[in-house]
């Protein structure tokens, strides 16, 4: 079965685009989860334990 070249290129392009969209959305989702967890829950845990907080933790507040 013969397909025109533009058809194959468009199929590959759409497939790559779909993969990128999935990974991008997953990245945003994980970033929000980690960011919220780091910002609120880890901060509360850190204060309640009274231990030294990591420097990267305070950098998150600055950014």
Buried (B, 14 or more C-beta within 10 A) or exposed (E): EEEEEEEEEEEEEEEEEEEEEEEEEEEEEEEEEEEEEBEEEBBEEBEEEEEEBEEEBEEBEEE
